[in-house]
Amino acid sequence: MTLPQLLLCLSLSVLCVSSKPTEKKERVHHEPQLSDKVHDDAQSFDYDHDAFLGADEAKTFDQLTPEESKERLGQIVNRIDENQDGLVTVEELQKWIKLAQKRWISEDVERQWKGHDLNEDGLVAWEEYKNATYGYILDDPDPDDGFNYKQMMVRDERRFKMADKDGDMAATKEEFTAFLHPEEYDYMKGIVVQETMEDIDKNGDGFIDLEEYIGDMYSRDGDAEEPEWVRTEREQFVEFRDKNGDGKMDPEETKDWILPADYDHAEAEARHLVYESDQDKDGKLTKQEIVDKYDLFVGSQATDFGEALVRHDEF
């Protein structure tokens, strides 16, 4: 497992749905996690590709020509249209997106399992994970990339212990899944909130104040004045995030922010895809409407710009 893969899989700083500039980042943990990309269609459709296909399959489609993408997309539409009435509803899309994300999580866990169950005993012990992930890094007291790996390891061990329900420091497949994807498990959501607060709470008082909240999303970087969306976020903090009005977010308020119980990301993405593709505005999509917007569903940015993409063995 490479270090970039480690950081991708273990980072809990994910970006969520946003129509605002890419300077903004938010810490909403998708249930299931749809993508770590910014949802800004003006910039790219990468978020939509990950949500619709799953992250791994989206990478495969990135290598296809427009013709190949459209052909495969048509085949996928046949599978999404469960009642075979020639129309794809929001509900059918929502179900497909959830299945795609569950498949991605399962494949991700299987991939990492093989790299960490070193003695092949059907368990991943903490020592196995630590040695496989941090062994060679911890030998270097001053890594060039500036990451504090010892601190990362301490956090990982704490999360591992939380996921390890029986306390034997050896994770079953289910416990290992909870470790890698804690936002998927109710009993792990406390650690998601704790890690998020630790990342944002710069003064270490155990709360997130307004400036820490804004600072996690936006860095002025010489801007003469804050963008409008930052001023809106300040209002959001006061009116909605800080529910008890004490000027800061406690753990419960932070949980409501990053893990909203009443928000289904798969449904929101399904409605977004229908809205963007529904040419006759009947609330449903034909195969042709979907294929006509293939770039939104599956098309790669490189393909959109006409760059040649070559697949060596598949075709």
ROPA-666745 format. One line per 10 residues: number of its first residue (from 1); their letters; for each residue x, y, z of C-alpha. Coordinates in steps of 0.001 Angstrom, whole numbers. Each point is the difference from the previous one (the first is absolute). Example, Ala and Ser with C-alpha at 12.3 -4.5 7.8 and 13.67 -1.06 7.14 Angstrom:
1> AS> 12300/-4500/7800  1370/3440/-660
***
This chain:
1> MTLPQLLLCL> 0/0/0  1507/3316/-1012  8/3079/2194  -2455/1914/-2223  -2401/-2941/291  458/80/3754  -799/3673/206  -3004/-399/-2288  -1457/-2923/1897  623/1258/3518
11> SLSVLCVSSK> -661/3706/-411  -3264/1172/1465  206/3413/-1610  -2349/-570/-2897  -1571/2551/-2268  -3718/179/-499  -2648/1309/-2354  716/3607/-850  -758/2361/-2835  2459/2521/1355
21> PTEKKERVHH> 3640/558/-1038  2504/-2744/665  1675/2061/2728  -2819/-1189/2223  227/-3407/1619  -2456/-1592/2351  83/-2913/2381  -3136/-1938/-748  444/-3748/168  -2143/-1568/-2666
31> EPQLSDKVHD> -2220/-2898/981  1175/-1886/-1952  3005/2052/-910  -671/987/-3612  3283/1686/-865  2871/2008/1421  -249/2355/-2992  -1485/3491/99  -3538/67/-1409  337/2966/-2314
41> DAQSFDYDHD> -1327/-714/-3489  1499/3245/-1284  3432/-1499/654  -474/-3694/-782  -2423/-2907/308  2442/-2114/2027  -2301/-120/3033  -2918/-1180/-2129  2148/-2670/-1658  1114/-1394/3361
51> AFLGADEAKT> -3545/82/1367  -1577/-1644/-3039  2674/-2621/-683  2021/-372/3164  3511/1422/171  1795/-2979/-1534  -2399/-444/-2903  153/3742/-665  3749/-332/-545  -650/-2737/-2550
61> FDQLTPEESK> -2421/2208/-1912  2596/2765/-30  1949/-2089/-2507  -2866/-413/-2472  -791/1939/-3142  -3378/1802/-145  -1428/-2790/-2164  1122/-2695/2422  -1316/1979/2975  -3421/412/-1600
71> ERLGQIVNRI> -220/-3689/-888  859/-1132/3517  -2244/2640/1539  -2910/-1345/-2018  646/-3459/1425  21/1422/3517  -3305/1786/-601  -1593/-3348/-855  1034/-1256/3433  -1184/3124/1850
81> DENQDGLVTV> -3465/-175/-1615  -1257/-2782/2247  -3558/-199/-1311  1225/274/-3600  -2538/2691/-887  2598/2011/-1896  130/2732/2650  2441/527/2877  -1526/1555/3110  1677/1837/2860
91> EELQKWIKLA> -658/-3029/2190  1670/-2388/-2466  2995/2321/-310  225/369/3774  35/-3776/450  2674/-373/-2690  2232/2645/1581  -227/-1708/3388  885/-3344/-1557  2938/1551/-1848
101> QKRWISEDVE> 1402/1466/3204  -468/-3225/1972  1850/-1820/-2756  2826/2530/106  322/-318/3775  14/-3795/-225  2670/23/-2705  2082/2526/1926  -112/-2134/3135  924/-3154/-1934
111> RQWKGHDLNE> 2933/1771/-1633  1342/1274/3303  -719/-3256/1794  2406/-1822/-2285  2727/2472/822  -450/-153/3760  -962/-3570/958  3655/-927/-241  -235/-3405/1673  -3226/-853/-1864
121> DGLVAWEEYK> -1839/-1060/3144  -3233/1766/-968  627/2914/2363  1884/3287/-233  1784/590/3276  958/3545/961  3679/-962/-108  -436/-1283/-3552  -1707/3189/-1076  2546/2212/1769
131> NATYGYILDD> 2978/-1811/-1480  -1420/-82/-3518  -1078/3637/56  2549/1815/2154  2950/-2332/424  2444/1546/-2434  -1252/3555/633  574/-88/3742  3635/-915/-575  483/3513/-1410
141> PDPDDGFNYK> -171/2563/2827  -235/2930/-2428  -2038/-888/-3118  317/2377/-2925  -3727/431/-583  -693/1618/3377  -2674/-2420/1196  -40/-930/3673  -299/-3749/-489  303/-828/3670
151> QMMVRDERRF> -3026/2166/697  -1852/-1659/-2891  862/-3402/1408  -1311/922/3461  -3278/1130/-1555  -222/-3163/-2079  596/-2167/3061  -2768/1798/1872  -2360/-507/-2926  1070/-3643/-347
161> KMADKDGDMA> -828/-599/3675  -3399/1587/-495  -739/-2209/-3016  1249/-3124/1818  -3193/-896/1844  1377/-3010/1905  3169/1824/1038  2469/-2645/-1152  1911/2476/-2254  -613/-2274/-2987
171> ATKEEFTAFL> -2645/1200/-2456  -2449/-2255/-1754  -1049/1025/-3525  -2962/1903/1425  2099/1745/2645  2617/880/-2609  -2730/1532/-2151  -1130/2095/2954  3601/1130/494  479/1047/-3628
181> HPEEYDYMKG> -3488/1439/-518  -1207/1115/3444  -2703/2269/-1399  -1872/-3151/-1053  -484/-1239/3584  -2070/1586/2746  2372/-1156/2732  2923/1695/-1766  -1570/3406/-523  1373/1294/3284
191> IVVQETMEDI> 3555/-479/-1239  -880/1753/-3278  -1161/3016/1981  3007/-142/2322  2528/-104/-2838  -1757/2807/-1841  -28/2201/3071  3675/-679/641  809/1085/-3544  -1938/3270/197
201> DKNGDGFIDL> 343/961/3679  3275/1900/-295  -1/1467/3523  -684/-3376/1605  -2917/1089/2172  -2197/-2893/-1114  -2335/2132/-2097  -147/1447/-3520  -455/3751/-10  -1042/2117/-2968
211> EEYIGDMYSR> 3499/849/-1200  1126/-3623/247  -3105/-1040/-1943  686/2518/-2773  3746/-671/46  -582/-3664/-780  -1824/957/-3209  1703/3136/-1155  3393/1689/53  55/3672/-901
221> DGDAEEPEWV> 3367/-250/-1816  206/3685/-737  -3652/490/-992  -1060/3588/545  -3302/-1156/1440  -1728/-3273/735  -2123/-1532/-2759  -3758/110/380  -203/-3724/788  2286/514/3019
231> RTEREQFVEF> -2317/2672/1370  -2875/-2414/-560  1865/-2704/1929  497/2395/2894  -3762/510/76  -528/-3787/-230  2231/-504/3022  -1896/2529/2104  -3494/-990/-1136  264/-3769/-388
241> RDKNGDGKMD> 3317/-1555/1112  247/1597/3451  -3367/-1204/1238  335/1145/3615  1377/3407/-958  3166/-133/2101  2273/963/-2902  1513/-3440/-571  -880/-3531/-1050  181/-2809/2532
251> PEETKDWILP> 282/-3674/-1030  -3768/-446/-413  -301/3103/-2171  3011/-1134/-2025  -1631/-3385/-550  -3146/1696/-1308  2218/1898/-2443  2165/-2786/-1403  -2361/-2959/425  -3485/1425/-541
261> ADYDHAEAEA> -2531/-2674/875  -2699/1343/-2305  2062/265/-3199  389/-2794/-2541  2894/772/-2335  -963/-2713/-2476  -3479/1470/-345  1411/3517/-390  2388/-1162/-2727  -2754/-1927/-1785
271> RHLVYESDQD> -2204/3095/-42  2919/2078/-1257  664/-2402/-2876  -3673/-49/-982  -274/3785/178  3047/481/-2222  -1021/-2627/-2585  -3799/91/-187  -558/1772/-3317  -3798/-333/-88
281> KDGKLTKQEI> -314/757/3740  -2230/-2978/797  2055/-929/3069  1375/-3188/-1585  2831/-817/-2373  -49/-1947/-3230  3111/-1845/-1089  517/2626/-2707  -171/2860/2512  2647/-1717/2110
291> VDKYDLFVGS> 2263/-825/-2939  -356/3567/-1293  1509/1138/3317  2616/-2753/119  2652/2522/1043  -1952/674/3205  -444/-3690/812  3245/-1611/-1174  2031/2152/-2415  3538/910/958
301> QATDFGEALV> 1280/3547/-6  2851/-1052/-2291  -2475/-1408/-2499  -2078/3183/181  3042/1957/-1119  634/-2403/-2874  3254/-1435/1305  914/-3422/-1359  -449/-2777/2540  1593/-3315/-769
311> RHDEF> -865/-3367/1553  2717/-2536/-711  -1560/-3389/571  -3745/308/348  -907/879/-3596
***
